[in-house]
């Protein structure tokens, strides 16, 4: 396997762990402050709005449609294809006292000017009750996934490792949401899907690191825990960087060439991968040390498994 680090080299990651942890905590507090004061720029999936579908006789020019809508005073429209390149979905969040009928009439005028053969096939208002339901469902989905992961990691490794993993996953989620809040980027269901994807991706990295730490704890009996963590992180560093870089290249391509429809999804993934890699190296591994984990804590699970296997063999 390709190696970024020369054999025998041990990077002292934990030497600056406390400094990095302080910076991470500061970043989390800053982003939480932004989320509390500025909030998220909720998409139509959450806030409600008018959804208008238009069918064109030939391939539609989305950029031109957006420009025409902006000229008519509808600057917040989300225009994208669905099904075919001739079918266009226009989603608009009403402003002030605008209603569905007024917005639909404006869109019809713009569509007619763009192409008189085009037809509005659907006009529907998605109420805020649906949006509220989606917000609650999204929050429950994220919290439930974190609780299940906490139980899983605690059972497979140790509660201190599980605590470090959950803190780092929460850090990844808060950073993604915080950046979307600071930049005012629309948060819709595709971004929610990206956040849940980031949790799964980031967890995989942490499990690989934890597994190597436990393996080295069995082999290196006299090594101090800090040195043990440094060695384990160094041994998995090549794998972490190569995996992250290949994924970043793919996601960056989606971000650049994927268009407006998946922009939020791609951006959330890119932010999550970058900060998830950092949290795998530092946040997830730093907290077990801060909580006083010892070699015996890591080995107790293995001893129980060995005893169970011997008992089953004797039986």
GUTOR-952454 format. One record per residue (C-alpha): residue in three letters; x, y, z; residue number from 1. Coordinates in steps of 0.001 Angstrom, whole numbers, always signed. Layout:
REM GUTOR-952454
residu:x:y:z:num
ALA:X:Y:Z:NUM;
...
This chain:
REM GUTOR-952454
residu:x:y:z:num
UNK:+0:+0:+0:1;
UNK:+1145:+3536:-797:2;
UNK:+2731:+5166:+2225:3;
UNK:+2823:+8926:+2819:4;
UNK:+4951:+8517:+5954:5;
UNK:+8271:+6695:+6057:6;
UNK:+8245:+3420:+8023:7;
UNK:+9297:+3894:+11644:8;
UNK:+8250:+7558:+11752:9;
UNK:+5865:+8589:+14517:10;
UNK:+4144:+11972:+14244:11;
UNK:+3560:+13594:+17659:12;
UNK:-87:+14509:+16998:13;
UNK:-955:+14763:+20675:14;
UNK:+1756:+17384:+21254:15;
UNK:-586:+20112:+20010:16;
UNK:-3830:+18293:+20851:17;
UNK:-4843:+20695:+23628:18;
UNK:-4242:+23742:+21421:19;
UNK:-6271:+22234:+18579:20;
UNK:-9014:+21272:+21043:21;
UNK:-9225:+24862:+22315:22;
UNK:-9505:+26149:+18730:23;
UNK:-12191:+23555:+17974:24;
UNK:-14189:+24521:+21067:25;
UNK:-13875:+28210:+20096:26;
UNK:-15095:+27418:+16568:27;
UNK:-18040:+25401:+17915:28;
UNK:-19061:+28218:+20294:29;
UNK:-18806:+30755:+17461:30;
UNK:-20943:+28657:+15110:31;
UNK:-23503:+27923:+17846:32;
UNK:-23715:+31688:+18420:33;
UNK:-24309:+32226:+14685:34;
UNK:-27001:+29540:+14634:35;
UNK:-28743:+31097:+17661:36;
UNK:-28594:+34702:+16414:37;
UNK:-28676:+34446:+12620:38;
UNK:-30186:+31000:+12196:39;
UNK:-30305:+29015:+8972:40;
UNK:-31553:+30132:+5589:41;
UNK:-34310:+27535:+5414:42;
UNK:-35314:+26305:+1960:43;
UNK:-38853:+25881:+707:44;
UNK:-38853:+22299:+1997:45;
UNK:-38970:+23778:+5510:46;
UNK:-40570:+27221:+5195:47;
UNK:-43277:+26539:+2643:48;
UNK:-43827:+28321:-655:49;
UNK:-45164:+28112:-4180:50;
UNK:-44072:+25288:-6466:51;
UNK:-44764:+25837:-10173:52;
UNK:-43981:+23285:-12872:53;
UNK:-43610:+24363:-16494:54;
UNK:-43304:+22193:-19592:55;
UNK:-41403:+23580:-22581:56;
UNK:-41633:+22209:-26152:57;
UNK:-37836:+21917:-26273:58;
UNK:-34855:+22086:-23921:59;
UNK:-35293:+24937:-21433:60;
UNK:-32619:+27552:-20796:61;
UNK:-32506:+27688:-16981:62;
UNK:-30154:+30662:-16782:63;
UNK:-32390:+32708:-19037:64;
UNK:-35484:+31744:-17004:65;
UNK:-33760:+32806:-13777:66;
UNK:-32750:+36101:-15354:67;
UNK:-36276:+36791:-16643:68;
UNK:-37778:+36005:-13227:69;
UNK:-35269:+38309:-11522:70;
UNK:-36181:+41133:-13944:71;
UNK:-39844:+40681:-13046:72;
UNK:-39046:+41061:-9340:73;
UNK:-38830:+37377:-8387:74;
UNK:-35197:+37170:-7274:75;
UNK:-35497:+34287:-4811:76;
UNK:-36713:+31628:-7265:77;
UNK:-35104:+28178:-7349:78;
UNK:-35219:+27002:-10973:79;
UNK:-34191:+23474:-11926:80;
UNK:-35018:+20623:-14273:81;
UNK:-36941:+17574:-13164:82;
UNK:-37568:+14445:-15202:83;
UNK:-36398:+15839:-18566:84;
UNK:-34629:+18972:-19799:85;
UNK:-38016:+20251:-21074:86;
UNK:-39632:+20106:-17620:87;
UNK:-38799:+22941:-15216:88;
UNK:-39643:+23296:-11535:89;
UNK:-39814:+26846:-10147:90;
UNK:-39921:+27189:-6361:91;
UNK:-40617:+30594:-4860:92;
UNK:-40891:+31747:-1259:93;
UNK:-43591:+34457:-986:94;
UNK:-42551:+37891:+285:95;
UNK:-44803:+40153:+2289:96;
UNK:-48446:+39819:+1263:97;
UNK:-47805:+37913:-1966:98;
UNK:-50065:+34915:-2484:99;
UNK:-49979:+31862:-4704:100;
UNK:-52256:+33382:-7357:101;
UNK:-50177:+36561:-7756:102;
UNK:-46919:+34638:-7987:103;
UNK:-48353:+32142:-10461:104;
UNK:-49624:+34963:-12717:105;
UNK:-46192:+36630:-12672:106;
UNK:-44516:+33343:-13586:107;
UNK:-47023:+32736:-16399:108;
UNK:-46184:+36127:-17892:109;
UNK:-42448:+35419:-17723:110;
UNK:-42911:+31920:-19188:111;
UNK:-45056:+33268:-22019:112;
UNK:-42457:+35916:-22869:113;
UNK:-39736:+33270:-22807:114;
UNK:-41659:+30814:-25016:115;
UNK:-45358:+31162:-25879:116;
UNK:-45629:+27400:-26402:117;
UNK:-44643:+26667:-22786:118;
UNK:-47382:+25544:-20397:119;
UNK:-47756:+25758:-16621:120;
UNK:-48744:+22195:-15680:121;
UNK:-48839:+22593:-11896:122;
UNK:-49111:+25333:-9308:123;
UNK:-49164:+24335:-5657:124;
UNK:-48578:+25917:-2286:125;
UNK:-46593:+23898:+263:126;
UNK:-47732:+25141:+3650:127;
UNK:-45525:+25889:+6668:128;
UNK:-47060:+22951:+8566:129;
UNK:-45184:+20595:+6253:130;
UNK:-42028:+22623:+6795:131;
UNK:-42365:+22414:+10575:132;
UNK:-42839:+18659:+10359:133;
UNK:-39671:+18314:+8268:134;
UNK:-37659:+20414:+10739:135;
UNK:-38694:+18228:+13666:136;
UNK:-38079:+15029:+11683:137;
UNK:-34620:+16226:+10657:138;
UNK:-33588:+17103:+14210:139;
UNK:-34896:+13771:+15528:140;
UNK:-33036:+11889:+12769:141;
UNK:-29699:+13528:+13650:142;
UNK:-30097:+13111:+17435:143;
UNK:-31275:+9512:+17123:144;
UNK:-28353:+8596:+14899:145;
UNK:-25899:+10090:+17434:146;
UNK:-27477:+8149:+20323:147;
UNK:-27375:+4846:+18413:148;
UNK:-23737:+5446:+17443:149;
UNK:-22868:+6206:+21087:150;
UNK:-24312:+2856:+22186:151;
UNK:-22602:+989:+19338:152;
UNK:-19110:+2422:+19933:153;
UNK:-19399:+2019:+23707:154;
UNK:-20289:-1653:+23217:155;
UNK:-17553:-2316:+20687:156;
UNK:-14764:-275:+22282:157;
UNK:-15150:+1716:+25510:158;
UNK:-17344:+4531:+26798:159;
UNK:-14481:+7061:+26743:160;
UNK:-13844:+6257:+23083:161;
UNK:-17580:+6511:+22400:162;
UNK:-17712:+9914:+24101:163;
UNK:-14824:+11179:+21988:164;
UNK:-16468:+9890:+18805:165;
UNK:-19853:+11486:+19554:166;
UNK:-18272:+14814:+20522:167;
UNK:-16316:+14832:+17261:168;
UNK:-19420:+13899:+15217:169;
UNK:-21382:+16694:+16916:170;
UNK:-18466:+19015:+16106:171;
UNK:-18638:+18011:+12414:172;
UNK:-22382:+18678:+12262:173;
UNK:-22159:+22044:+14070:174;
UNK:-19343:+23231:+11771:175;
UNK:-21326:+22348:+8634:176;
UNK:-24503:+24036:+9927:177;
UNK:-22516:+27015:+11250:178;
UNK:-20827:+27704:+7905:179;
UNK:-24199:+27511:+6141:180;
UNK:-25537:+30001:+8702:181;
UNK:-22611:+32433:+8329:182;
UNK:-22766:+32429:+4525:183;
UNK:-26560:+32405:+4388:184;
UNK:-26657:+29385:+2051:185;
UNK:-30059:+27774:+1634:186;
UNK:-30617:+24757:+3859:187;
UNK:-32944:+22202:+2286:188;
UNK:-33499:+18447:+2378:189;
UNK:-30461:+17732:+179:190;
UNK:-28234:+19488:+2733:191;
UNK:-29862:+17490:+5535:192;
UNK:-29033:+14326:+3583:193;
UNK:-25437:+15542:+3251:194;
UNK:-25195:+16151:+7027:195;
UNK:-26332:+12590:+7748:196;
UNK:-23855:+11324:+5122:197;
UNK:-21053:+13263:+6827:198;
UNK:-21893:+11530:+10121:199;
UNK:-21530:+8101:+8504:200;
UNK:-18355:+9011:+6613:201;
UNK:-16686:+10597:+9627:202;
UNK:-17623:+7671:+11865:203;
UNK:-15870:+5234:+9525:204;
UNK:-12584:+7131:+9936:205;
UNK:-12903:+7134:+13702:206;
UNK:-13628:+3398:+13898:207;
UNK:-10480:+2659:+11868:208;
UNK:-8366:+4791:+14231:209;
UNK:-9967:+3276:+17360:210;
UNK:-9412:-235:+16070:211;
UNK:-5701:+443:+15550:212;
UNK:-5418:+2000:+19023:213;
UNK:-6960:-1099:+20601:214;
UNK:-4739:-3399:+18534:215;
UNK:-1588:-1536:+19605:216;
UNK:-2781:-1566:+23234:217;
UNK:-2639:-5375:+23106:218;
UNK:+843:-5466:+21533:219;
UNK:+2703:-2509:+23085:220;
UNK:+2346:-3203:+26813:221;
UNK:+4959:-743:+28102:222;
UNK:+4185:+2249:+25876:223;
UNK:+2576:+5319:+27456:224;
UNK:-978:+6048:+26289:225;
UNK:-38:+9346:+24616:226;
UNK:+2716:+7630:+22628:227;
UNK:+346:+4765:+21864:228;
UNK:-2200:+7193:+20398:229;
UNK:+519:+8992:+18402:230;
UNK:+1742:+5722:+16912:231;
UNK:-1768:+4513:+16074:232;
UNK:-2709:+7812:+14411:233;
UNK:+530:+7775:+12422:234;
UNK:-79:+4214:+11222:235;
UNK:-3566:+5128:+9970:236;
UNK:-2587:+8573:+8671:237;
UNK:-1778:+7422:+5130:238;
UNK:-5102:+5648:+4836:239;
UNK:-6992:+8659:+6250:240;
UNK:-5370:+11189:+3912:241;
UNK:-5663:+9051:+767:242;
UNK:-9337:+8265:+1464:243;
UNK:-10144:+11905:+2231:244;
UNK:-8311:+13274:-814:245;
UNK:-9979:+10899:-3267:246;
UNK:-13384:+11724:-1785:247;
UNK:-12665:+15468:-1809:248;
UNK:-11719:+15331:-5506:249;
UNK:-15051:+13674:-6332:250;
UNK:-17115:+16039:-4171:251;
UNK:-15249:+19106:-5485:252;
UNK:-16093:+18012:-9032:253;
UNK:-19765:+17791:-8061:254;
UNK:-19529:+21219:-6429:255;
UNK:-17990:+22848:-9511:256;
UNK:-19821:+21048:-12305:257;
UNK:-22964:+19698:-10613:258;
UNK:-24972:+22879:-10917:259;
UNK:-27300:+24693:-8540:260;
UNK:-29466:+21660:-7842:261;
UNK:-26792:+19811:-5796:262;
UNK:-24638:+22796:-4781:263;
UNK:-25719:+22735:-1137:264;
UNK:-25350:+18953:-938:265;
UNK:-21827:+19040:-2418:266;
UNK:-20699:+21970:-259:267;
UNK:-21958:+20350:+2951:268;
UNK:-20141:+17121:+2052:269;
UNK:-16906:+18973:+1244:270;
UNK:-16954:+20898:+4540:271;
UNK:-17873:+17746:+6469:272;
UNK:-15062:+15664:+4941:273;
UNK:-12377:+18296:+5588:274;
UNK:-13374:+18964:+9198:275;
UNK:-14307:+15321:+9770:276;
UNK:-10753:+14298:+8889:277;
UNK:-9396:+16854:+11361:278;
UNK:-11775:+15678:+14086:279;
UNK:-10804:+12028:+13496:280;
UNK:-7162:+12855:+14160:281;
UNK:-7655:+15202:+17076:282;
UNK:-11122:+15614:+18623:283;
UNK:-12113:+11923:+18675:284;
UNK:-8687:+10836:+19956:285;
UNK:-8062:+13715:+22356:286;
UNK:-11162:+13280:+24519:287;
UNK:-10440:+9687:+25598:288;
UNK:-7048:+10882:+26893:289;
UNK:-8647:+13854:+28646:290;
UNK:-11125:+11449:+30272:291;
UNK:-8245:+9342:+31577:292;
UNK:-8473:+6216:+29432:293;
UNK:-5948:+3492:+30228:294;
UNK:-4698:+351:+28497:295;
UNK:-6770:-1792:+30874:296;
UNK:-9954:-1:+29734:297;
UNK:-9255:-1006:+26144:298;
UNK:-8333:-4589:+26947:299;
UNK:-11229:-5465:+29260:300;
UNK:-13594:-6015:+26323:301;
UNK:-11075:-8292:+24631:302;
UNK:-10612:-10334:+27834:303;
UNK:-14376:-10829:+28153:304;
UNK:-14560:-12013:+24547:305;
UNK:-11704:-14472:+25075:306;
UNK:-13375:-15866:+28200:307;
UNK:-16668:-16314:+26368:308;
UNK:-14941:-18077:+23465:309;
UNK:-13085:-20449:+25842:310;
UNK:-16326:-21213:+27745:311;
UNK:-18162:-21995:+24520:312;
UNK:-15309:-24267:+23360:313;
UNK:-15322:-26195:+26669:314;
UNK:-19058:-26580:+26534:315;
